[in-house]
Amino acid sequence: MVKKLRHDFSTYEDEQYEDEMTPRWEPIQRPVVRSKQTKKTSYESNVEVQRWLKEQGVEPQPSPTFQSSFLSSQRDAPWILSSLTPLYEQELIIDVLHVVRSGKEATVFCCSAHPATGLQYLAVKIYRPRMFRSLKNDADYRYNRMQRDEQGRVVYGSSRLRGVARKTIRGQAVRVLSWIEYEFETQRLLHQAGVHVPRPLAHVGNAVLMEYIGTVGHAAPLLRDVRLEAEEVEPLFERILADIALSLSARRVHGDLSAYNILYWEGETVLIDFAQAVDPAYDEVYPLLLRDVTRVCEYFASYGLRRDARQLAHTLWVQHIARLEDPGLDEV
């Protein structure tokens, strides 16, 4: 018996064929060209902005004495720490607990208050210098309030404001100072006048420290985010309207009032965000007052409370003009 050899000729032929067809050249190895990446610098690191921070006493330090575990994961941690360090050194805050809310112009944090303040929590609003790149309707407000020129001198709605409006880094940094100073002073003025606003405590550089409304981990919501009980509607409307009237008597019009910048906490409302407040002594302010009153009326109209916004604004304005002509009316 003859044993047949098992030979897979097909495999052999395939290998031989592949060997014959294998190319005898190596592909050209082209060097990898790496484009040089230009690192984008932050606006806050600009020389002029840093100089402004130094002038305000908040020069960023490489290793600030104030540290917070909460901020360790924040992208802008060095900038935030530099802004908060003066408040820590002045024994006003001891730690940052959480973000209350954040927007294009600023971020608000809830902080543990230093025992020396007699309070448990405080809110700190940290403004970004870049906010003025996208500030809406800037010209509508700038000429109706105090500003600073590029030399830091206080100026009002006049031709000297052209230096403030210039698109230079120095000009933008000066505008930051003007707007933050003005908002802090406005909030302080309104609080003293009896308007329901968070009590302001301190202002250093680009940080404003104020009363915290809410509990830790649960800040007071915006009015637009709550559902009012039927019995709350009219009293809260009258409370807000009274705050608008008190603001006028203190020579301030909010300028951007709506349910987006009114807090609601335990049955009460609190006005916030005064970056666009204006002095009614200047021209073209009445339309801003009318818009404030209209927005408030529109919000409460959703609850069935109907009021004539134009009539209300007109009455408030006439009363304000009367007080300007006869200051003794405020004493009556």
C-alpha positions as CSV (number, residue, x, y, z in Angstrom):
1,M,0.0,0.0,0.0
2,V,1.4,3.2,-1.1
3,K,0.8,6.2,1.2
4,K,0.1,9.4,-0.6
5,L,1.9,12.4,0.5
6,R,-0.3,15.3,1.5
7,H,0.9,18.4,-0.2
8,D,-1.0,21.6,-0.4
9,F,0.2,22.9,-3.7
10,S,-2.3,25.7,-3.7
11,T,-0.8,27.2,-0.6
12,Y,2.7,26.9,-2.1
13,E,1.6,28.5,-5.3
14,D,-0.1,31.3,-3.5
15,E,3.0,32.0,-1.4
16,Q,5.2,31.9,-4.5
17,Y,2.9,34.2,-6.3
18,E,2.8,36.7,-3.5
19,D,6.6,36.6,-3.2
20,E,6.9,37.4,-6.9
21,M,4.4,40.2,-6.7
22,T,5.9,41.8,-3.6
23,P,7.3,45.2,-4.5
24,R,11.0,45.7,-4.0
25,W,10.8,49.4,-2.9
26,E,10.2,51.1,0.4
27,P,7.7,53.9,0.7
28,I,9.3,57.3,1.2
29,Q,9.1,58.4,4.8
30,R,8.2,62.1,4.8
31,P,9.0,64.1,7.9
32,V,6.1,65.1,10.0
33,V,5.6,68.8,9.8
34,R,4.3,70.2,13.1
35,S,2.7,73.6,13.0
36,K,3.7,75.8,15.8
37,Q,0.8,76.4,18.2
38,T,0.4,79.9,19.3
39,K,-0.7,79.9,22.9
40,K,-3.7,82.1,23.5
41,T,-3.2,84.5,26.3
42,S,-6.0,85.5,28.6
43,Y,-7.3,89.0,28.7
44,E,-6.6,89.1,32.4
45,S,-2.9,88.4,31.9
46,N,-2.5,91.5,29.7
47,V,0.2,94.0,31.0
48,E,-2.3,96.8,31.3
49,V,-4.8,94.7,33.2
50,Q,-2.2,93.5,35.5
51,R,-1.1,97.1,36.1
52,W,-4.6,98.0,36.9
53,L,-4.9,95.1,39.4
54,K,-1.7,96.2,41.1
55,E,-3.1,99.8,41.4
56,Q,-6.2,98.4,43.0
57,G,-4.2,96.4,45.5
58,V,-5.0,93.0,44.1
59,E,-1.8,92.1,42.2
60,P,-2.0,88.4,41.4
61,Q,0.6,86.4,43.3
62,P,2.0,83.1,42.0
63,S,1.1,81.4,45.3
64,P,-1.6,83.4,47.1
65,T,-1.9,82.8,50.8
66,F,-5.6,82.2,50.4
67,Q,-6.4,78.7,49.1
68,S,-9.7,76.9,48.5
69,S,-10.2,73.2,47.6
70,F,-13.4,74.2,45.8
71,L,-11.5,76.4,43.4
72,S,-8.8,73.9,42.6
73,S,-10.8,72.5,39.7
74,Q,-11.9,75.9,38.4
75,R,-10.3,77.0,35.1
76,D,-9.8,80.6,36.3
77,A,-8.6,79.6,39.8
78,P,-5.5,81.8,39.9
79,W,-7.5,84.9,38.8
80,I,-10.3,84.1,41.3
81,L,-7.8,83.5,44.2
82,S,-6.0,86.8,43.4
83,S,-9.3,88.6,43.5
84,L,-10.4,87.0,46.8
85,T,-7.1,87.2,48.7
86,P,-7.5,90.8,49.9
87,L,-10.9,89.9,51.4
88,Y,-9.3,86.9,53.1
89,E,-6.4,89.0,54.4
90,Q,-8.9,91.6,55.7
91,E,-10.6,88.8,57.7
92,L,-13.9,89.0,55.8
93,I,-14.0,85.5,54.3
94,I,-12.3,82.2,55.1
95,D,-13.3,79.9,52.3
96,V,-15.2,79.5,49.0
97,L,-18.1,77.0,49.2
98,H,-19.8,77.0,45.8
99,V,-20.9,79.0,42.8
100,V,-24.1,80.8,43.1
101,R,-24.5,81.8,39.5
102,S,-22.2,82.7,36.6
103,G,-22.6,84.9,33.6
104,K,-20.6,86.8,30.9
105,E,-19.9,89.7,33.2
106,A,-19.2,88.1,36.5
107,T,-19.4,85.1,38.7
108,V,-21.0,85.1,42.2
109,F,-19.6,82.7,44.9
110,C,-20.9,81.7,48.3
111,C,-18.2,82.1,50.9
112,S,-17.8,81.2,54.5
113,A,-17.7,84.5,56.4
114,H,-15.0,85.3,58.9
115,P,-16.3,85.2,62.5
116,A,-15.3,88.8,62.9
117,T,-18.1,89.8,60.5
118,G,-20.8,88.2,62.7
119,L,-22.2,86.5,59.7
120,Q,-22.2,82.8,58.6
121,Y,-22.1,83.3,54.8
122,L,-21.3,86.0,52.4
123,A,-21.6,86.4,48.6
124,V,-18.7,87.8,46.5
125,K,-19.2,89.0,43.0
126,I,-16.1,88.8,40.8
127,Y,-16.1,90.8,37.7
128,R,-14.2,89.9,34.5
129,P,-12.4,92.7,32.7
130,R,-13.5,91.1,29.4
131,M,-17.1,91.8,30.3
132,F,-16.9,95.1,28.5
133,R,-16.2,93.5,25.1
134,S,-19.8,92.2,25.0
135,L,-21.6,94.7,27.3
136,K,-24.9,95.5,25.6
137,N,-26.1,99.0,25.0
138,D,-23.0,100.4,26.7
139,A,-23.5,103.9,25.3
140,D,-27.1,104.1,26.7
141,Y,-25.7,104.0,30.2
142,R,-22.2,105.4,30.0
143,Y,-23.2,108.9,29.4
144,N,-25.7,109.0,32.3
145,R,-23.3,108.2,35.1
146,M,-19.9,108.8,36.6
147,Q,-16.9,107.4,34.6
148,R,-13.1,107.6,34.7
149,D,-10.9,108.7,31.9
150,E,-7.6,106.9,31.1
151,Q,-5.8,108.9,33.8
152,G,-8.3,107.8,36.4
153,R,-10.0,111.1,36.8
154,V,-13.7,111.2,37.5
155,V,-15.7,112.5,34.5
156,Y,-19.4,112.6,33.5
157,G,-21.4,112.7,30.3
158,S,-19.2,115.0,28.3
159,S,-16.6,115.0,25.5
160,R,-14.0,113.9,28.0
161,L,-15.6,110.5,28.0
162,R,-14.1,109.8,24.6
163,G,-11.0,108.6,26.3
164,V,-13.0,106.2,28.4
165,A,-14.7,104.8,25.3
166,R,-11.4,104.0,23.4
167,K,-10.8,100.4,22.5
168,T,-7.4,100.3,24.2
169,I,-6.6,97.8,26.9
170,R,-5.9,100.7,29.2
171,G,-9.2,102.2,28.4
172,Q,-11.0,98.9,29.0
173,A,-9.3,98.4,32.4
174,V,-10.3,101.9,33.4
175,R,-13.9,101.2,32.4
176,V,-13.8,98.1,34.6
177,L,-12.9,100.3,37.6
178,S,-15.6,102.9,36.7
179,W,-18.4,100.3,36.4
180,I,-17.5,98.3,39.4
181,E,-17.1,101.4,41.6
182,Y,-20.4,102.7,40.4
183,E,-22.3,99.5,41.0
184,F,-20.9,99.1,44.5
185,E,-21.7,102.7,45.4
186,T,-25.2,102.3,43.8
187,Q,-25.9,99.2,45.9
188,R,-24.6,100.9,49.1
189,L,-26.7,104.0,48.3
190,L,-29.9,102.0,47.7
191,H,-29.4,99.9,50.8
192,Q,-29.1,103.1,52.9
193,A,-32.3,104.4,51.3
194,G,-34.2,101.4,52.4
195,V,-34.4,99.6,49.0
196,H,-34.4,95.8,49.4
197,V,-30.9,94.9,48.1
198,P,-28.2,92.7,49.5
199,R,-26.2,94.7,52.0
200,P,-22.8,95.5,50.5
201,L,-19.8,95.1,52.8
202,A,-16.6,95.7,50.8
203,H,-15.2,96.5,47.4
204,V,-11.6,95.6,46.4
205,G,-10.5,95.7,42.8
206,N,-12.8,93.6,40.8
207,A,-14.5,91.9,43.7
208,V,-17.6,93.1,45.6
209,L,-18.5,91.4,48.9
210,M,-22.2,91.5,50.0
211,E,-24.9,89.8,52.1
212,Y,-25.7,86.3,51.0
213,I,-29.4,85.5,50.4
214,G,-30.2,81.8,50.9
215,T,-28.7,78.8,52.6
216,V,-25.4,77.1,51.9
217,G,-25.8,75.0,48.7
218,H,-29.2,76.6,48.1
219,A,-29.0,80.2,47.0
220,A,-32.1,82.3,46.6
221,P,-33.6,81.6,43.2
222,L,-34.4,84.3,40.6
223,L,-38.0,85.4,40.5
224,R,-38.4,83.9,37.1
225,D,-37.6,80.5,38.5
226,V,-40.3,80.3,41.1
227,R,-44.1,79.9,41.1
228,L,-45.8,82.4,43.4
229,E,-48.8,81.6,45.5
230,A,-51.9,83.6,44.7
231,E,-51.8,85.6,47.9
232,E,-48.1,86.6,47.3
233,V,-48.7,88.2,43.9
234,E,-50.0,91.7,44.7
235,P,-47.9,92.3,47.8
236,L,-44.7,91.4,46.0
237,F,-45.7,93.6,43.0
238,E,-46.3,96.6,45.4
239,R,-43.0,95.8,47.2
240,I,-41.0,96.0,43.9
241,L,-42.8,99.1,42.8
242,A,-42.0,100.7,46.1
243,D,-38.3,99.8,45.6
244,I,-38.4,101.5,42.2
245,A,-39.8,104.6,43.8
246,L,-37.2,104.6,46.6
247,S,-34.5,104.1,44.1
248,L,-35.7,107.2,42.2
249,S,-35.6,109.2,45.4
250,A,-32.0,108.1,45.8
251,R,-31.4,109.2,42.2
252,R,-31.0,105.8,40.7
253,V,-32.9,103.9,37.9
254,H,-32.0,100.3,37.7
255,G,-32.0,100.3,33.9
256,D,-32.3,96.6,33.4
257,L,-34.9,95.4,35.9
258,S,-36.8,92.2,35.3
259,A,-37.6,88.8,36.8
260,Y,-34.0,87.8,35.8
261,N,-32.4,90.1,38.4
262,I,-34.8,89.9,41.3
263,L,-34.3,87.3,43.9
264,Y,-37.1,85.5,45.8
265,W,-36.5,84.2,49.3
266,E,-38.9,83.2,52.0
267,G,-41.8,85.3,50.6
268,E,-39.7,88.4,49.9
269,T,-38.0,89.9,46.8
270,V,-34.5,91.4,46.6
271,L,-33.2,93.5,43.7
272,I,-29.7,92.7,42.4
273,D,-27.3,93.6,39.5
274,F,-26.8,97.3,39.3
275,A,-24.1,97.4,36.6
276,Q,-26.4,99.4,34.3
277,A,-28.0,101.7,36.9
278,V,-28.2,105.4,35.9
279,D,-28.7,108.7,37.6
280,P,-32.1,110.1,36.5
281,A,-30.7,113.7,36.6
282,Y,-29.3,113.1,33.1
283,D,-31.2,113.0,29.8
284,E,-32.8,110.0,28.2
285,V,-33.4,108.1,31.4
286,Y,-37.2,108.0,31.5
287,P,-37.3,105.3,28.7
288,L,-35.2,103.1,31.0
289,L,-37.5,103.7,33.9
290,L,-40.5,102.9,31.7
291,R,-38.9,99.7,30.5
292,D,-38.2,98.6,34.1
293,V,-41.8,99.2,35.1
294,T,-43.1,97.5,32.0
295,R,-41.0,94.3,32.5
296,V,-42.2,94.1,36.1
297,C,-45.9,94.6,35.0
298,E,-45.5,92.0,32.3
299,Y,-44.2,89.4,34.8
300,F,-47.0,89.9,37.2
301,A,-49.6,90.0,34.4
302,S,-48.9,86.3,34.0
303,Y,-50.5,85.8,37.4
304,G,-53.5,87.9,36.3
305,L,-52.5,91.1,37.9
306,R,-53.1,93.9,35.4
307,R,-51.5,97.3,35.8
308,D,-50.9,100.2,33.4
309,A,-47.1,100.3,33.1
310,R,-47.1,103.7,31.3
311,Q,-49.3,105.3,33.9
312,L,-47.3,103.9,36.8
313,A,-44.0,105.0,35.3
314,H,-45.4,108.5,34.5
315,T,-46.6,108.9,38.1
316,L,-43.3,107.8,39.5
317,W,-41.4,110.2,37.2
318,V,-43.7,113.2,38.0
319,Q,-43.2,112.6,41.7
320,H,-39.4,112.4,41.2
321,I,-39.3,115.7,39.2
322,A,-41.5,117.3,41.9
323,R,-38.9,116.2,44.6
324,L,-36.1,117.7,42.5
325,E,-37.9,121.0,42.3
326,D,-38.9,121.0,46.0
327,P,-36.6,118.8,48.1
328,G,-38.8,119.4,51.1
329,L,-41.3,116.9,49.8
330,D,-39.1,114.1,50.9
331,E,-39.5,115.2,54.5
332,V,-43.3,115.2,54.4
